[in-house]
Amino acid sequence: SVSSSLDAHRQLCLASRGQTISVAFYPQKRIVLFGSEQAAVKAGMNVEFPGDAIGGDMDKSHLDVDNDVLRLDLNDLGGEICLLDWGGRSGSDGHALSHPNRHIQPQSTMNDHVDVYLLQESQSFGSKNESNQDTLLYHRMTKLTRNPLITPLKEDAEDTILQDIRDIPKLCKDIQDDWKVHTRRERSGSESAALPFSLNRLTAWNLGRCLKQRLNAYVDNTLTPSPNRVDILLTGCEVSLWLAEQFASDLQKSFPKLRIVAISSNKLLGLFGQEDINVPTVGFTTSSRTLNYDDAIVLIVSHSGGTFSPLGCSSLFQSTTRNIFVVTSEWDTQIGKQLRMLDQQEEGMQNDGSGGNSRIHMGLLFNSRIFTTGVGVRPAEPCSVSVAATHQLLTNIFEFVSVVILSESKYCDCTGAIITQRDLEILERCNKDNVYALEDITGTGHDGTPYPENYSTKEMELRMAVKYMNIKLKIFNS
C-alpha cells in the first residue's frame, strides 16, 4: 500500500510478516522511505536537496549517528508492527496510541522529530524493557552513510544493458584482487570507501575452518560416511541455481568421497519448510529421507539476497546447521541480515558487564558468512554482469576449498581428492587470462574504460554474427 502525509495526517503504520519491510530515516533531508526491498530505501542517498543541509556537518564523529541515514528492518519472520508518529505526541489526549497499547514506549529518531512504536508478536516492548529500549533500537539499525560495507546505488546510465556488459572485466578483476590484497576498496572507486580487510577472505577463512572441522571428524572416525549424509549443500533459484549446480559438479568430481548436492530452494522449502505437510519432488531423487544435512556446510547463491525461497532457506537451515554461507551481490542484503543474526542468537544481546557485547562483535567479525561480488543492484533485466561476477567468485571459492583440502594428506585421503596442485596452477592461470579475454569480448578495459571503436576484434565478430543471424531470421520469416 502507498500512504501519504495527507492520508495519515501525523502517523504511518507498517506491518511485516512473511514479506520484508524496511524503513530508512534521513534526518538531514527530513524524509522517511519505506519499501519491501532494502536497496529501494537507499534511493534518497543519491539525491541532493537544494539549500543547506539540516543539522550541520555529518563527519564530525563516527560515533555520532544522529545525522546519519539509518535503516530499520522489521521482523518479517516473527511478525512486527511499526508505527511512525511525527505529531510530537500532541494528540487530543496527549497520546499517540490507543489506551490498551499505551504501555508501548516511543523510541525517538530523526533528531527527536519522529517517534517509533514497535510491537512484535514474539517480543513485547512493554514497560519491563523501558530501560533497554533505546539501546535495543540502536542495535537494530543499519547505518547507511559513512559505512564502507554499504554499496551505494549506481548512477543512472543511458544504456543500462551496455553499462552492465562494460562492467564485467572490472568486476571480475576486482574480485580476483580482493583475494590477494589486504585492503579492498569499494567498487564505487571512492578513495574514502576502504575496508582494512577483505570481507571475502575473512569469510573464506571461516569456511575453511568449518570444512576442516568436518574433515577432521571423518579422519577421527567420529563421523562416518553415509549414503544420505550431505557434506556441502548448495541452493538457489533460476540462474543462481544453475551457477550453484556447475560449482557443485566441479567440486564433486574433484573430491568424489564427499557428497556435494545442489538443490532448488523451492524444493527444499517444499520438503522441509512446512511442519506437517511436505511437497514431494516428483521426478527427482530428492526426499526427506535421502537428505541428511545436519551440520552440513550450506552455500546459498542469490544475487539479490532477497529472493523468497533462498531467504526462507536461510532461516530453515538454522535449526540443523550453523555452517551457513551466502554468495550475493553486496554485504547488506536480507539473507546477509539473517546470517548475521546467528551469532547474536547464540550469545544473546544482554550486556551483563562481562563483555558479552564485545564477544558478539568479535563473533560477527570472525564468523563472517557473506561472500560478495560487489555488483550491487542492477536495474537492467538481462543477466550479464551478475552471472559473470558470481561465476568468478565461485571459481575463487573452488580454488580456496581445493587449497584447504590439498594442504594435508589426511584430507586428501578422506575426500578422495583427484585434483592436484598442478591442476590448481593451470586453473589460476586460466582465471587470470579470463579477464583479458573479457576485455577483448566487451571492448572495455578492466579499469572500466571503453576501447576505441572497432578496436576489439572479438566484439566485432560477435556483433557481425548477431547481425548475420538477424538477417537469416528475417529471410526465414518472410
C-alpha positions in Angstrom: 0.0 0.0 0.0 1.0 3.6 -0.5 0.3 6.3 2.1 1.0 10.0 2.1 1.1 12.5 4.9 -2.3 13.8 3.8 -3.8 10.4 4.3 -2.1 9.7 7.6 -2.1 13.3 9.0 0.6 12.5 11.6 1.1 8.8 11.6 2.1 5.9 9.4 1.6 2.3 10.3 3.7 -0.5 8.7 3.5 -4.3 9.2 5.7 -7.1 8.2 5.2 -10.9 8.3 6.4 -13.2 5.6 7.3 -10.2 3.5 10.2 -7.9 4.3 9.7 -4.2 5.1 12.5 -1.7 5.7 12.3 1.9 6.9 15.1 4.4 6.3 15.4 7.6 8.2 17.1 10.7 6.6 17.4 13.3 9.4 19.2 16.0 7.3 16.7 15.6 4.4 13.7 15.3 6.6 12.3 12.2 4.7 11.4 8.7 5.7 11.4 6.0 3.0 9.9 2.5 3.3 9.7 -0.5 1.0 9.9 -4.2 0.7 13.4 -4.1 -0.8 16.3 -2.9 1.3 18.0 -1.3 -1.7 14.9 0.7 -2.5 15.2 2.8 0.7 18.7 3.9 -0.3 17.2 5.9 -3.2 17.4 9.2 -1.2 21.2 8.8 -0.7 21.9 9.8 -4.3 19.6 12.8 -4.3 20.9 16.2 -3.3 18.3 18.6 -1.9 18.5 22.3 -2.6 19.6 24.6 0.2 21.9 24.0 3.2 21.9 20.6 4.9 19.9 20.4 8.1 21.8 19.6 11.3 25.4 20.7 10.2 28.3 18.6 9.3 27.8 14.8 9.5 31.5 13.9 9.5 32.4 15.2 13.0 32.5 11.7 14.6 31.8 8.2 13.5 30.2 7.6 16.9 27.7 10.4 16.4 24.9 8.8 14.3 22.2 11.4 15.0 22.5 12.8 11.4 23.4 9.6 9.7 20.9 7.8 7.5 19.7 4.7 9.4 17.6 1.8 8.3 15.3 -0.3 10.4 14.3 -3.8 9.1 11.1 -5.1 10.6 11.0 -8.7 11.8 9.3 -10.5 8.9 9.8 -13.9 10.4 8.0 -13.5 13.7 5.9 -10.6 12.6 6.2 -6.9 13.7 4.1 -3.7 13.6 5.8 -0.3 13.3 4.0 3.0 14.0 5.7 6.2 12.9 4.4 9.3 14.6 5.6 12.8 13.8 2.9 14.7 15.7 5.1 15.3 18.8 2.8 13.2 21.0 0.3 16.1 20.8 -2.9 14.3 20.1 -6.2 15.3 21.6 -5.3 13.4 24.8 -1.6 13.7 24.5 -1.0 10.1 23.4 -0.2 8.7 20.0 -1.6 5.2 20.8 -5.0 4.0 22.0 -5.4 3.2 25.7 -4.8 -0.6 25.5 -1.4 -0.1 23.8 0.0 2.8 25.9 2.4 0.6 27.6 4.5 0.6 24.4 7.1 3.2 24.8 8.2 5.5 22.0 11.7 5.5 20.6 12.9 8.7 19.1 14.5 9.0 15.7 15.2 11.8 13.2 16.7 14.1 15.9 13.5 13.7 18.0 11.2 14.6 15.1 9.7 11.1 14.6 8.7 8.6 17.3 8.8 4.9 16.5 6.5 2.4 18.3 7.3 -1.2 17.7 5.3 -4.3 18.6 6.5 -7.9 17.8 4.4 -11.0 18.1 7.2 -12.8 19.7 8.6 -9.9 21.9 6.9 -7.2 23.8 8.3 -3.7 24.1 6.4 -3.1 27.3 7.3 -1.3 30.5 9.6 -4.1 31.6 12.1 -3.3 28.9 11.9 0.5 29.2 15.5 0.9 30.3 16.9 -1.0 27.3 14.6 0.3 24.6 16.9 3.0 23.2 19.9 0.6 23.1 17.8 -2.1 21.5 16.6 0.1 18.6 20.1 1.4 18.1 21.5 -2.1 17.7 18.8 -3.0 15.2 19.6 0.0 13.0 21.9 -0.3 10.0 23.9 2.8 9.2 23.8 3.5 5.5 26.1 6.6 5.4 29.8 6.5 6.2 29.7 2.8 6.1 32.2 1.1 3.8 30.2 -2.2 3.9 27.2 -0.5 2.2 27.3 -0.5 -1.6 25.7 2.7 -2.9 23.2 2.7 -5.8 24.7 3.0 -9.2 24.4 6.2 -11.2 21.8 6.2 -14.0 23.2 5.1 -17.4 21.7 5.9 -20.8 22.0 2.2 -21.7 22.0 0.1 -18.6 22.5 -3.2 -20.6 25.6 -1.9 -22.3 26.9 -0.5 -19.0 26.5 -3.9 -17.3 28.5 -5.6 -20.1 31.2 -3.0 -19.8 31.5 -3.5 -16.1 32.2 -7.2 -16.4 36.0 -7.1 -16.8 36.4 -4.6 -14.0 34.3 -6.5 -11.5 36.0 -9.8 -12.3 39.4 -8.2 -11.8 38.2 -6.6 -8.6 37.1 -10.0 -7.2 40.4 -11.6 -8.1 42.3 -8.7 -6.5 40.1 -8.9 -3.4 41.5 -12.4 -2.7 45.1 -11.3 -3.0 45.5 -7.9 -1.3 44.9 -6.9 2.3 43.0 -3.7 1.6 39.8 -3.7 -0.5 38.3 -0.6 -2.0 34.7 -0.4 -2.6 33.5 -0.9 -6.2 32.5 2.8 -6.4 36.1 3.7 -6.6 36.0 6.2 -3.8 39.3 6.6 -2.0 37.5 7.2 1.3 35.5 3.9 1.0 38.1 1.5 2.0 38.0 -1.6 4.2 41.0 -2.5 6.4 40.4 -6.2 5.4 39.0 -8.3 2.7 35.5 -9.4 3.5 35.6 -12.4 1.1 39.0 -13.6 2.5 37.6 -13.3 6.0 34.5 -15.4 5.0 36.7 -17.9 3.2 38.8 -18.3 6.4 35.6 -19.1 8.3 34.5 -21.5 5.5 37.9 -23.2 5.7 37.5 -23.6 9.4 34.1 -25.3 9.1 35.4 -27.5 6.3 38.4 -28.6 8.4 36.2 -29.4 11.4 34.1 -31.7 9.2 37.0 -33.4 7.6 38.7 -33.9 11.0 35.5 -35.7 12.1 35.9 -38.1 9.2 39.6 -38.6 9.9 38.9 -39.3 13.6 36.0 -41.6 12.8 33.7 -39.6 14.9 31.7 -39.1 11.7 31.2 -42.0 9.3 30.2 -41.6 5.7 26.5 -42.3 4.9 24.6 -42.5 1.6 22.2 -39.8 2.7 24.6 -37.5 4.6 25.3 -34.3 2.7 28.7 -32.6 3.3 28.2 -29.5 1.2 24.7 -28.3 0.1 24.3 -25.6 -2.5 20.9 -24.0 -3.2 19.4 -21.1 -5.1 16.8 -20.3 -7.7 16.9 -19.9 -11.5 20.2 -18.5 -12.8 21.8 -18.6 -9.3 20.8 -22.3 -9.1 22.4 -23.0 -12.4 25.7 -21.5 -11.2 25.4 -23.5 -8.0 24.9 -26.7 -10.0 28.1 -26.0 -12.0 30.1 -25.3 -8.9 28.7 -28.5 -7.2 29.5 -30.6 -10.3 33.2 -29.4 -10.3 33.6 -29.9 -6.6 32.1 -33.3 -6.6 34.3 -34.5 -9.5 37.4 -33.2 -7.7 36.5 -34.8 -4.3 34.4 -37.9 -5.1 34.2 -39.2 -1.5 32.4 -36.1 -0.3 28.7 -35.8 -1.0 28.0 -32.4 -2.6 24.5 -31.6 -3.7 22.8 -28.7 -5.4 19.1 -28.4 -4.9 16.5 -25.8 -5.7 15.4 -23.6 -2.8 11.8 -24.2 -3.7 12.2 -27.9 -3.5 13.9 -27.6 -0.1 11.1 -25.4 1.3 8.6 -27.9 -0.1 10.3 -30.8 1.7 11.2 -29.2 5.0 9.6 -25.8 5.2 6.2 -26.9 6.5 5.7 -28.8 9.7 3.1 -31.4 8.8 2.9 -31.1 5.0 5.7 -31.8 2.6 5.6 -31.4 -1.1 7.3 -34.4 -2.9 9.8 -33.6 -5.6 8.2 -35.7 -8.4 10.7 -36.8 -11.0 13.7 -36.1 -8.7 15.6 -38.4 -6.3 15.5 -35.8 -3.5 13.3 -36.5 -0.5 13.3 -36.0 3.2 14.8 -39.5 3.7 17.6 -39.1 1.1 18.8 -35.8 2.5 20.6 -35.5 5.9 22.2 -32.1 6.1 22.8 -32.0 9.9 25.9 -29.8 10.4 26.4 -29.7 6.7 28.1 -26.7 5.0 25.4 -24.8 3.2 26.1 -22.3 0.5 23.2 -20.2 -0.6 23.7 -18.5 -4.0 21.4 -15.4 -4.5 22.4 -12.3 -6.5 19.8 -10.1 -4.9 20.0 -11.8 -1.4 16.3 -11.3 -1.0 14.6 -13.9 -3.3 11.8 -15.5 -1.3 12.8 -19.2 -1.3 16.6 -18.7 -0.7 15.6 -16.2 2.1 13.3 -18.8 3.5 16.1 -21.5 3.4 18.5 -19.1 5.3 16.0 -19.3 8.2 15.1 -23.0 7.7 18.7 -24.3 7.9 19.5 -22.7 11.2 17.7 -25.4 13.1 20.1 -28.1 11.8 23.4 -26.4 11.0 25.3 -23.3 11.8 27.6 -23.6 8.9 25.6 -21.4 6.5 27.1 -19.0 3.9 25.7 -16.9 1.1 27.1 -15.7 -2.2 25.4 -12.4 -3.0 25.9 -9.0 -4.7 26.6 -7.0 -1.6 27.0 -7.3 2.2 23.7 -5.5 3.0 21.0 -8.0 2.0 18.1 -9.8 3.6 19.9 -13.1 3.7 23.0 -11.5 5.0 21.0 -10.0 7.8 19.5 -13.4 8.7 23.0 -14.9 8.8 24.5 -12.1 10.9 21.8 -12.8 13.5 23.1 -16.3 14.1 25.9 -15.2 16.5 23.5 -12.8 18.2 21.1 -15.6 18.8 23.8 -17.8 20.3 25.4 -15.2 22.6 22.3 -13.0 23.4 22.4 -9.3 23.4 22.4 -8.6 27.1 25.4 -6.7 28.4 25.9 -8.1 31.9 29.2 -6.4 32.5 31.2 -9.5 31.4 32.0 -8.3 27.9 29.0 -10.0 26.3 28.6 -7.4 23.6 32.3 -7.5 22.8 32.1 -11.2 22.3 29.2 -10.7 19.9 31.1 -8.1 17.8 34.2 -10.3 17.6 31.9 -13.3 16.7 30.3 -11.3 13.9 33.8 -10.5 12.6 35.4 -13.9 12.7 32.2 -15.8 11.9 31.7 -13.9 8.6 29.3 -15.8 6.4 28.8 -13.4 3.4 30.7 -13.7 0.1 30.1 -10.6 -2.1 30.6 -9.9 -5.8 30.3 -6.1 -5.4 27.9 -5.9 -8.3 25.1 -4.2 -6.3 21.7 -3.5 -7.6 21.4 -3.6 -11.4 18.1 -2.4 -13.0 18.8 -4.0 -16.4 16.8 -7.1 -17.0 19.3 -9.4 -18.8 21.6 -11.5 -16.7 25.1 -10.5 -17.7 27.4 -8.9 -15.1 25.6 -10.7 -12.2 26.3 -14.1 -13.8 29.9 -13.4 -14.8 30.7 -11.9 -11.3 29.1 -14.8 -9.4 30.9 -17.4 -11.6 34.1 -15.6 -10.9 33.6 -15.6 -7.2 32.6 -19.3 -7.2 35.8 -20.0 -9.1 37.8 -18.3 -6.3 35.9 -20.3 -3.7 36.6 -23.5 -5.5 40.3 -22.8 -5.6 40.3 -21.9 -1.9 38.4 -25.2 -0.9 40.9 -27.1 -3.0 43.9 -25.5 -1.3 42.4 -26.3 2.1 42.0 -30.0 1.3 45.3 -30.4 -0.5 47.1 -28.8 2.4 47.1 -32.1 4.3 47.4 -35.6 3.1 44.8 -36.9 5.6 42.2 -34.5 4.0 43.1 -35.8 0.5 42.6 -39.4 1.6 39.2 -38.9 3.3 37.9 -36.8 0.3 39.5 -39.0 -2.4 41.0 -35.9 -3.9 41.6 -36.1 -7.7 42.6 -32.6 -8.3 46.3 -31.8 -7.9 48.5 -28.8 -7.2 49.4 -28.6 -10.9 45.7 -28.5 -11.8 45.2 -25.6 -9.5 48.1 -23.7 -11.1 46.6 -24.2 -14.5 43.2 -23.1 -13.2 44.7 -19.9 -11.7 46.5 -19.2 -15.0 43.2 -19.5 -16.9 41.5 -17.5 -14.2 43.8 -14.5 -14.8 43.7 -14.9 -18.6 39.9 -14.8 -18.4 40.0 -11.1 -17.6 42.0 -10.3 -20.7 39.5 -12.4 -22.8 36.6 -10.5 -21.3 38.3 -7.2 -22.1 38.6 -8.3 -25.8 35.0 -9.5 -25.9 33.4 -6.5 -24.2 35.7 -3.9 -25.7 36.3 -2.4 -22.2 39.5 -2.5 -20.1 39.5 -3.8 -16.5 39.6 -0.2 -15.3 36.2 0.4 -16.9 37.5 2.5 -19.8 35.9 1.6 -23.2 38.3 0.8 -26.0 38.2 3.0 -29.2 35.6 2.0 -31.8 36.5 -1.0 -33.9 39.4 -1.9 -31.6 38.0 -5.1 -30.2 38.1 -7.9 -32.8 36.1 -10.3 -30.7 33.4 -7.7 -30.1 33.1 -7.0 -33.8 33.0 -10.7 -34.6 30.1 -11.2 -32.1 28.2 -8.2 -33.4 28.6 -9.4 -37.0 27.4 -12.9 -36.0 24.3 -11.4 -34.4 23.6 -9.2 -37.4 24.0 -12.2 -39.7 21.6 -14.3 -37.6 19.1 -11.5 -37.7 19.3 -11.3 -41.5 18.7 -15.1 -41.7 15.7 -14.9 -39.4 14.2 -12.1 -41.4 14.6 -14.1 -44.6 13.2 -17.2 -43.0 10.1 -15.4 -41.6 9.4 -13.7 -44.9 
